[in-house]
Amino acid sequence: MSSPTQRSLLDAWRQGWPVPGFIVSYAVLAALTASATSAQWGSVRVNLALCALAAAWMLLPLHPGLRKRTPVMAVFVTGIIIITAVLVIRDPWFGFFTPIGYGLSFRLLPWPWQLPGVAAVAVLAATAQAHSVNKDTLPGLAAYGGMIALNVLLICGLFWLVHRVEKQHDERKQALDELGEANRRLEATLAENEGLHRQLLVQAREAGILDERHRMAQEIHDTLAQGLTGIVTQLQAAEQAAGDPVRWRRHFTAATRLARENLAEARRSVHALRPAPLETARLSEALAGVAGRWSALNGIPVQVRTTGTERPIQPQTEFALLRAAQEALANVAKHAQATRVGLTVSYMDNEVALDVRDDGVGFDPALLGDRGQASAGPDGTSGGNGHGMPPDGDGCGFGLIAMRQRIQAVSGTLHIESEPGGGTAISACVPAVSAQAGP
């Protein structure tokens, strides 16, 4: 196994080779030159010429540009091996110069070309070591071959281990680089997610504000707006009956009662409580109570019927049906000019239906817009709220829109049928989910 310390030593050795390495090489060559001057190793001139050639040849890698060119360095290493071989053959003391060949091969040649270089140098080292062995005999040749094999195997094995150290370090460095890049991407993703989370929180708060505004708008329309309309109607009637104390008292009492009821409903709307009729009664009973009070206030008889087996359903569904009935009755009072109204709640296997019918003036359903608003009233004016008359008192036809939205919010449907002079029928149908099933 490699370690960072081993790799750092190798890197330091590689980076520091050019100058210190060649200083050592020249020092060794200078020391061996003294042996080359001995006459017993052949011609002194030839030996000195070979030493000078080696010294000049070793200047080649000092050029930084040449060290980056692998073919040039392969020629250089081959040349230094040949020169060393000649010197070793002439003078075995030059076997001490062979470690310079190992360093040059390792420093200047890429893997796997390092192995042939160091193997050739190992052969030269073994030749120098076997100088005194008699190679004319078979045992001598065997000893010489064994020394070559031992040197080559040891040196090549050592350089292979060094290569493994470098390779493992490079793989570890690559893995660390990839891990660092993954960590950077993860940090960027976390930062992006944090930004998205903040945006979602802002959007959720804004959506909550809009939902609450929408709820309050519906509640104000279903309670305060309708109640104020009734109060204004009763006060106008009381003003017209100023000469009749009995009629004046009746209209004034009705206006007072409506004001109190709507004050209570306003408080319930602010606190998002269930409507008062549903707190102590079933849906059919609550509808009957709403219809009775509406009939007494407007002087129009209402027939309330319940079909099927009545059973508890989810509170939000009851709430939507009650508000739909209140809106339908309010529209009848304001626009339909009806003399009779029928209200039916039907409990079926999987649905609950609410039907509100009147015998009023009716209207043309083709005049209704996509969201339940009439594109024009019977008189050709723009607007209409589903009863062939101008929009609600706010002039925006919000009532029918709110009714449809409430029913759709509980996965229901709202249908309107009418014709001019033939009255109007509003039908709301919602899934009959049991109250025990939870929201």
N, C-alpha and C positions, 0 to 999 in steps of 0.2 A: 504494500500500500504506500501511496505517496503521502507526503505531508507538505504543508505550505512552506516549512523551513527548507526542505530539500529542494523544492522548486525555486525558492528565492535564491538559494545558493547557485543553482544552475543558471538562473537568469543573470545573477550578478557576474558569474564567471564568463558567460557568453558576452555580456555587455562590456566587460572589462578586458576582453582578450586582445583587441587590436594592438594597443601599445604595450601593456605589461606582458602580454603573451609573447610578442615578438622580441621584447627585451630579454626575456628568459631564453628564447630560442637562440638569439645571437650570443648570449652568455655561454650556453652549452656548446654551441658551434665553435666559439673562440677557445674554450677549454679543450675541446677535442682536436683543434688544429695543431696543438703541440704534439699530440700523438701522430698526426699525419706527417709530421716532418721527420719521423723516424724512417731510416732507410730500409728497415726490415719489412715495411708495408708497401714496397714498390717505389716508383719514382716520386720523389718529394714534390717536384713541379706539378705532376699530374694531381697528386693529392691536394696541394694548395689550390690548384685551378678548380678542382671539384668543390672545395670548401668555399671559394669565392663565388662559384656559380650558385651554390646553395644559398649563400648570403644575399646575392642579387635576386635570385628567384623568390626569396621570401619577402621581397619588397612589394610584390604584386598585390597582395590582399590589403595593403595599407590604404589603397584608394577606396573610399566608401562606395562609390558607384560600382566598382568591379565586384565588391563583395556581394552585391544584390543580384549578380548575373550568374546563375547556377552553372551553365556550360563553361564559362571562363574559370570558375572555381574548381570544376571537375578536372579541367586541364592542369590547373595549378597543383592540385593534390596529386594527380598522376605524375607530374614532373618531379615534385618533391620526393615521392616514393621511389622513382627511378634513380634520382641522384643519391638518395639514402641507400638504395640497394647497392649501387656501385661502391659507395664509401664503405658499407658494411663488408662487402666482399674483399675489398682491399685492406680494410682495417677493422677488425671485430670490435674495437673500442667504440666505434660509431653505433654500436647497439644501444648505447646510452642516449643517442639522438632520436631513436624510434618513438619515445613518448611524445616528441614534438609532432610526429606524424599522426598519432592518435588525436591530439588536441585539434590539429588543423582539419582532420576529417570530420570530427564531431562538430566543430565550429562552423565550417564553411560548406558542408554538404548536407542536403536535406535527407530525411528518412524516405526510403530504405537504402539510399546510396551510401550512407555512412558505413553500413556493414561491409561492402566490398573494400572500402578504403581501410578500415581498421583491420580487416582480415589480412590484407596485403602487408600492412605494417607489422602485424603479428608474425607473419612468415619471416620478415626481415629480423625481428627480435629473436625468433627461434634460431635463425641462421647464425646470428651473432653469438647466441648462447651455446650453440653446438659447434663452435669453431674448433675446439680441441678434440671433437669426436672424429674417429677414423671412418670416413664415409665410403671407403673402398671395401669394407666388409659388410656382410648382411646384418650382423648385430648393430653395427654403426649406423647403417641406413635406417634400421628399425628405430633406433634411439632418436635419430634425427627426425624421422617422421612422427614419432610420438611427441617430441618436443613441439613440433609445428602444430600438431592437432591440439595439444594441451593449450598452447598460447592462443590459437584461433578460437577454441571453444570458450576459454575463460574471458578473453577480451570481447568477443561477439556477445557472449551471455551478459557480461557487464553492461555493454552498450544497449543491449535489448532491454535490460532492467531500467536503465536510465531513460530510454524511450518510453517505457511504460509509465514511469514517474511523470514524465512530461505530458503524456496522453491523458492520464488520469487527472492531472491538475487542470489541463485544458477543458476536459469534460466537466470537472467540478466548477471551473470558472464559468463555463457556458451555462451550466445549470443555475449557478448563482445569478448570472446576468438575466436568465429567463425568469427566475423567481423574482428578481428585483423589478423586472418589467411587468410581471404579473401583479406584484404589489402596487406598482404605480398605477396600473390600469384599475386595480381594485379600489385604490384610494380615489381615483378620478370617478369611478362608478359610484362609490359611497357618497362623494361630494355631490354628484349629479342627483343621486337618489334623495339626498338631504334637501337639495333644492326643490325637487319634485314634491317631496313630502310637505315642504313649507307651502308650495303652491296649492297642493291638495287641501291643506288646512285652511288656506285663505279662501279657496273655492268652496269648501264645505261651510265655512262661516257665511260666505256670501249666499250660498244656496239656502242655508238655514234662515238667513234674514229674509230672502225672497219668499221662502215657503211661509214664514210667519206673516209677512206682509200679505201674501195671498190669502192665508187663512183669515186674517183680520178683515181683509176686504170682503171675503165671503160672509163672515159673521156679521159685519156691519150691514151688509146688504140684506142678509136674511133676518136680521133682528132690528137694528136701529133704523135703517132706511124704511123698512116696511112699517115699523111702529110709528116713526115720525109722520109717515104718510097718513096713517090712520088717525093720529092725533090731529094733524092739520084738517083732515076731513071732518072729524067730530067737532073741532072748534069752529070750522066754517058753518057746519049745520047748526051749532049752538047760536052763532051770530045771526043766522037767518031766522031762528026761532026765539029771538029776543022778546017778542010779544007773548010768547006762550011759556010760562014758567015751568010747566011740567016737561015739555019737550026740551027746553033749555037745560034743565037739571039733568035729564037723561043723557044728553050729548056731553055735557060737562063732566058728568060722572064717568062716562065711557072714556073720555080723553084722559082723565086723571088715572083711571085704571091702566090704560095703555102706557102712560108715562111710567108708572111704577113697574109694570111688567118688563118694559124695555130697559129700564135701569138695571133690574136684576139680570136680564139677559146680557147686557153690556158687561157686567161684572163677571158673568160666567164665561163670556167670550175672551176676556182678558186673561182669565185663569185657565182657559182651554178645558172647561168642565162640560159634562153632558148637559143637553137642554133639560130644563125643568120637567117637561112632560115625560121624559124617559127615565127619570130618576126613581120614580115610584110606580110606574105603570108599564105594561107591555106596549109593543109598538101599536097594535090595533087600538088599545085604549088611549094611548097618547094621540093617535091620529083622530080618534073620535072627539077627544077633548079640544084639540086644535080646531077641528071643523065646527064644533059647537060654538066656541068663542067667536070664530070668524062669522058664522051665520048670525049670531046675536048682534054682532057689530055692524054687519052690512045688510041685514034684513033679507038675505037670500037663503032659502032652505037648502040643506046639504044632507044627502043620504049616504051614510057610511055603512059599508058591508065588509065582512071578512069571510073568505072562502078557504077551504082546506083546513088542515089541522095546524093550529098556531103553535109555534115552538120558538125557543130562544135562538137568536142568531147573533152574529158578532156585533158589538156595540157600534163600530164605525159604519156598518151596513145599515143598522137601524137609524143612526144619525143622518146618513145620506138620504134615506127614504123620507124621514120626517121633514128635513129641510126642503126636499123636492116638493113635498105636499104643500108646505107653507108658501113656497114660491109660486106654485101653480094657483093656489087660492088667491094670493095677492094679485097675480096677473088677471084673474077672473074679475076681482073687485075693481081693478083699475080700468080694464079695457074691454071685457067681453060683453057687458050689458046683458048678462044672463039672468034668467029667472029661476033656474034650477041647476044644481051641481050634484054630481055623483062621485063618490070616492070609494074605491074598492081596493083592498089589499088581499092578494091571493097567495096562499102557501102551497107550493107544488113540491114534487119530490126533490128537485135539485135547485130550484129557483124560488124567489119571492118577487111578485110583481105588484106594482102600485099603478092604479089607473085613476086619473082625474078627468072627468068629462063635464062639459057645460053646454047649454043650449043657446050660447051667445051668438054674436055676429059672425064669428069665424074669420078665416082669411085664406089666402092662396098659399099652400106650402111651398110652391115654386119660388116664392119671394124670400125664402129663408136662405141665409148664407151658409158656408161650410161649417161654421161653429155654432149654428143655431140662431144667428141674427138674420132678420129680414132685410133684404136689400132695399126694399121699398114698401111703404105702407099702402093700404087700400086707396088712400087719397093721392098716391103718387109721390109723397114725400119720402125722403130717405129715412131708413131705420124702421124698426119693428121688432117686437119681442116675442113673437110666437102667438099672439092673439090678434093680429091684424091691426094693431094700434101703434101709436108712436112708442118709442122706447120708454123704459122706466124713467122715473123722475130725474135720474142723473143724466139722461140723454144718451146713454151709451149702450143700452140693451144688455147690461151686465147680468141681469137675472137669469135669463135662459142659458147664457154661457156658464155661469156658476153652477146651475142645476146640472148641466151636462157634465161638467168637470167633476162634480161631486160623485155622480153615478159612475163615471168612467174610473174614478180613483178606487172604487171597490169592485172593479172588473165587470161593471154592468153596462147596459145599453139604454139609451133614451130615444123614444120614437114619438113623433108628433103627427097627428092626423087632423085635418081641418078642411073646410071649404067655405067660401063666402056664404053667409046665411045659414050654415049647417052646423055651427058650434065647433068646438075643439076638444080633442082627446089627447092627453099626454100619458104615455106609458113608460114606466121605468122598471127594468127587469135586472135583478142582481142575483149572484150565486147565493144559495142558502147554506152558508157555512155555519155549522153549529157553534154556539158560543163556547162550548167546552173544548173546541178544537184549537183555541188560541188564535192570536192574530196571524 
